[in-house]
Amino acid sequence: MSRYARLSATGKLALDVVPETLRPGALDEPVRWAHVSELRDPAPYLVGAELILTAGVNLPAEPGEVDRYVRGLRDARVTALGFGLTPTVFETLPERLRRSCARHGLPLLVVPSRTPFLAINRAVSVALTEAGQREQRRITAAREALTRAAGGGLGELTSSLAERLDSWVALVGAGDVLASAHDAPSPLPPEVRELVATVRAGSGIRSATTEVGDGFVVVQPVYPQATASHLVVVGRTRRFDGADRAILAVGAALLGLVGRAGSDAAELGAAATGLLLGRTSARGVARSLLGSGTARLVAGVPYRRGPGEVAQRPDWLRARLDTPLVSVLDGRFTAVAGASPSRAALEDLRSSGWLAAVGSPVPAERLADAVAEVDLLLARAQALGRPVVAGGGPLDFDALLAPDAARGFAAQALEPLVALDREGDRSLVLTLRTWLAHHGGWEPTAAELGVHRNSVRHRIAQVERALDVDLADPENRMRLWFALRWVPEP
């Protein structure tokens, strides 16, 4: 029952409804406020869904003028007109007003002289407060029920949402495939498919409503992804009010999270099974999980104060990097992504305490070979204090060399240093990497390595003697920097 119907039925107010003025569905219309007005034309000052109260002080005598007054209220979408009987003005309901309200379908209430307008205002205010509290309790109960249902997976969650909205529900994936449904028509009606296409073509957080047959349908994306491929479609015979839409928003959010988590778990399980049985190659796994046979390594280390507890969680990083392949170990994260994260995502990581580097795209089966490159880029990122992304620019010459040739060059160029490090643990490769990342700066290199600057000078001198090069020559620095990209960090 609407607030209007409950108000009409309130015995203390003794309001009489004029039956012939009630159009179909009038008693279901909401009342958002009660307002007293004796203006000849109050319509410009109304917002809709009001209960207008008048004693007819300025009610026109001519039927045509009364007709114009009633049409104005109807066009302003007021819920009803309450006419107060007053001995000094009108002791009975004017017939011209009754006929006009009946003609135009404007519900008319007769307010007896013993019922002050203030009492009606108060009753509406109380009804609005109670209705708001009922709606909030309903939303809270629905949120709790949907959260419990989420533990049972998509099917249980979909059915719970349908029960809470007294509607059918469909979770529509790419290609309009039903990922989950409860009492939904299959296939979806053409009007619904058109609405789904309209929502997909938009941008941002969107929703759309349409009338289908004798019912109403609402479509919106799952959250938190406004551009998600999955859409929630709900339909029923009644319109959806504010509480319904709040419940739908909760359900959509949970469907998006449960659906994505379930999909990730299933895909990861299938990929791991294929690898263990030898039925799937690394390229096949990358293609199924990342959508491409090539991948990029993304690595990150703490920046300034470092990430908080939440930002250290793999699921937090997974959402920012758009990949389920994330590992956090020893205060550092490593991820395998199908594409380079956006600059905005990398800046988001930095503001959250992670400084990241992104390696070049490589075939999935050669990801292990990319570790050295991303380690070097990460050292560069630490030296610059900003994220670093490999490749894609006009100076990208790595693609000109075959990986095997690059590794061969690196092994030959750095073998003397690797041998010395193996014999005496001198950290010459690490020192050279750090020193070049800091553009030959003695102080920042010493600070990062935790040694005295004279130790850095001594080690760099050893590097020059072992390699027989002059590191003051920028070409030698460039060649060694390139070689270091193909040698794993010690």
Residue pairs with C-beta under 8 A, 6 or more apart in sequence:
1 9
1 27
2 27
2 28
2 29
2 30
2 31
3 30
3 31
3 124
3 127
3 128
3 131
4 26
4 27
4 28
4 29
4 30
4 31
4 51
4 79
4 80
4 107
5 27
5 28
6 127
7 13
7 15
7 31
7 51
7 120
7 123
7 124
7 127
8 15
8 17
8 27
8 109
10 123
12 119
12 123
13 111
13 115
13 119
13 120
13 123
14 112
14 114
14 115
15 82
15 109
15 110
15 111
15 112
15 115
15 120
16 109
16 110
16 112
17 107
17 108
17 109
17 110
18 93
18 98
18 101
18 102
18 107
18 108
18 109
18 110
20 98
20 102
21 98
21 101
21 102
21 105
21 106
21 107
21 108
22 107
23 105
23 107
26 80
26 105
26 107
29 49
29 79
29 80
29 107
30 49
30 79
31 49
31 50
31 51
31 79
31 80
31 124
31 127
31 128
32 47
32 48
32 49
32 50
32 79
32 128
33 49
33 50
33 51
33 124
33 128
34 50
34 51
34 53
34 82
34 117
34 120
34 121
34 124
34 125
35 42
35 46
35 50
35 51
35 52
35 53
36 52
36 53
36 54
36 117
36 121
37 45
37 52
37 53
37 54
38 54
38 55
38 57
38 58
39 45
39 58
40 58
40 60
40 69
41 69
41 72
42 52
42 72
42 73
42 76
43 72
43 73
43 75
43 76
46 52
46 73
46 76
46 77
46 78
48 76
48 77
48 78
49 77
49 78
49 79
50 78
50 79
51 78
51 79
51 80
51 81
51 82
51 109
51 120
51 124
52 73
52 78
52 80
52 81
52 82
53 82
53 84
53 111
53 117
53 120
53 121
54 81
54 82
54 83
54 84
55 83
55 84
55 86
55 89
55 90
56 83
56 84
56 86
56 89
56 90
56 94
56 97
57 89
59 66
59 69
59 90
59 94
59 97
60 66
60 69
63 96
63 99
63 100
66 94
66 96
66 97
66 100
67 100
67 103
67 104
69 100
70 81
70 97
70 100
70 101
70 103
70 104
70 106
71 104
73 81
73 106
74 104
74 105
74 106
78 106
79 107
80 106
80 107
80 108
80 109
81 101
81 106
81 107
81 108
81 109
82 108
82 109
82 110
82 111
82 117
82 120
83 90
83 93
83 94
83 97
83 108
83 109
83 110
83 111
84 111
84 113
84 115
84 117
85 91
85 92
85 93
85 110
85 111
85 112
85 113
86 113
87 113
91 113
93 108
93 110
97 108
98 108
100 106
101 107
101 108
102 108
111 117
111 120
135 242
135 243
138 243
138 247
139 243
139 246
139 247
139 250
142 164
142 247
142 250
143 247
143 250
145 160
145 164
146 157
146 160
146 161
146 164
146 247
146 250
146 251
146 254
147 254
148 160
149 156
149 157
149 159
149 160
149 161
150 156
150 157
150 254
150 257
150 258
153 258
153 262
154 171
154 179
154 180
154 255
154 258
154 259
154 262
155 180
157 180
157 251
157 254
157 255
157 258
158 169
158 171
158 180
158 181
158 182
158 255
159 169
159 182
160 251
161 169
161 182
161 232
161 234
161 247
161 248
161 251
161 255
162 168
162 169
162 182
162 183
162 234
164 247
164 251
165 234
165 236
165 240
165 244
165 247
165 248
165 251
166 236
166 238
167 234
167 235
167 236
168 181
168 182
168 183
168 184
168 185
168 234
168 235
168 236
169 181
169 182
169 183
169 184
169 232
169 233
169 234
169 251
170 178
170 180
170 181
170 182
170 184
170 188
170 232
170 233
170 234
171 178
171 179
171 180
171 181
171 222
171 230
171 231
171 232
171 233
171 255
171 259
172 178
172 179
172 188
172 196
172 230
172 231
172 232
172 233
173 179
173 229
173 230
174 229
174 230
176 187
176 188
176 193
176 196
178 184
178 186
179 230
179 259
180 255
180 259
184 233
184 235
185 192
187 193
188 196
188 233
189 212
189 213
191 210
191 212
191 217
192 210
192 212
192 217
192 219
192 233
192 235
195 208
195 210
195 217
195 219
196 219
196 231
196 233
198 208
199 206
199 207
199 208
199 219
199 220
199 221
199 231
200 231
203 226
203 227
204 226
205 221
205 223
205 226
206 220
206 221
206 226
207 218
207 219
207 220
207 221
207 245
208 218
208 219
208 220
209 216
209 217
209 218
209 219
209 240
210 216
210 217
211 217
212 235
214 237
215 235
215 236
215 237
215 238
216 235
216 236
216 237
216 238
216 239
216 240
217 233
217 234
217 235
218 233
218 234
218 235
218 240
218 245
218 248
219 231
219 232
219 233
220 231
220 232
220 248
220 249
220 252
221 227
221 228
221 230
221 231
221 232
221 252
221 256
222 228
222 230
222 231
222 232
222 252
222 253
222 255
222 256
222 259
223 249
223 252
223 253
223 256
224 253
224 256
224 257
225 256
225 260
228 256
230 255
230 256
230 259
232 248
232 251
232 252
232 255
234 240
234 248
240 248
264 324
267 288
267 289
267 324
268 289
268 324
270 288
271 280
271 285
271 288
271 289
274 280
274 284
274 285
275 282
275 285
280 288
281 364
281 365
282 364
282 365
282 367
283 293
283 363
283 364
283 365
284 293
285 364
286 292
286 293
286 294
286 295
286 336
286 338
286 364
287 293
287 364
289 323
289 324
289 325
289 338
290 323
290 325
290 336
290 337
290 338
291 338
292 338
292 339
293 363
293 364
294 338
294 361
294 362
294 363
294 364
295 336
295 337
295 338
295 361
295 362
295 364
295 367
296 336
296 337
296 338
296 339
296 340
296 358
296 359
296 360
296 361
296 362
296 370
297 334
297 335
297 336
297 337
297 358
297 359
297 367
297 370
297 371
297 373
297 374
298 321
298 334
298 335
298 336
298 337
298 340
298 341
298 356
298 357
298 358
298 359
298 374
299 332
299 333
299 334
299 335
299 356
299 357
299 359
299 374
299 375
299 377
299 378
300 317
300 332
300 333
300 349
300 354
300 355
300 356
300 357
300 378
301 331
301 332
301 354
301 355
301 378
301 382
302 331
302 332
302 353
302 354
302 355
303 350
303 353
303 354
303 355
303 385
304 353
305 353
306 331
306 353
307 352
307 353
307 354
308 352
308 353
310 316
311 317
311 352
311 353
311 354
312 328
313 328
314 326
314 327
314 328
314 333
317 326
317 328
317 333
317 335
317 349
317 354
318 324
318 326
318 335
320 341
320 345
320 348
320 349
321 335
321 337
321 341
321 345
322 337
322 338
322 339
322 341
323 335
323 336
323 337
323 338
325 335
325 336
325 337
326 333
326 334
326 335
327 333
327 334
327 335
333 354
334 374
336 367
337 358
340 358
340 361
340 389
340 392
341 349
341 356
341 358
343 387
346 356
346 358
346 387
346 389
347 387
349 355
349 356
349 387
350 356
350 386
350 387
355 378
355 381
355 382
355 385
355 386
355 387
356 378
356 381
356 387
357 374
357 377
357 378
357 380
357 381
357 387
357 388
357 389
357 390
358 374
358 377
358 387
358 388
358 389
358 390
359 370
359 373
359 374
359 377
359 390
360 370
360 373
360 390
360 391
360 396
360 398
361 391
362 369
362 370
362 403
366 403
369 403
369 407
369 486
371 488
371 489
372 410
372 484
372 485
372 486
372 487
372 488
372 489
373 390
373 485
373 486
374 390
375 433
375 488
375 489
376 433
376 437
376 481
376 484
376 485
376 489
377 388
377 389
377 390
377 485
378 388
379 433
379 434
379 437
380 388
380 437
381 387
381 388
382 437
382 448
383 437
383 438
383 439
383 444
390 396
390 398
391 398
391 399
398 406
398 485
401 409
406 482
406 485
406 486
407 486
409 482
409 483
409 486
410 482
410 483
410 484
410 485
410 486
410 487
411 486
411 487
413 467
413 479
413 480
413 483
414 429
414 480
414 483
414 484
414 487
416 466
416 467
417 428
417 429
417 432
417 463
417 466
417 467
418 429
418 487
420 426
420 428
420 462
420 466
421 427
421 428
421 429
421 490
426 459
426 462
427 449
427 459
427 490
428 459
428 462
428 463
428 466
429 484
429 487
429 490
430 449
430 489
430 490
431 445
431 449
431 456
431 459
431 460
431 463
432 459
432 460
432 463
432 480
432 484
433 484
433 489
434 445
434 448
434 449
435 441
435 445
435 456
435 460
436 477
436 480
436 481
436 484
438 444
438 445
438 448
440 471
440 477
442 453
442 456
442 457
443 453
445 453
445 456
446 452
446 453
446 455
446 456
449 455
449 456
460 471
463 469
463 471
464 470
464 471
467 480
469 476
469 480
470 476
471 477
471 480
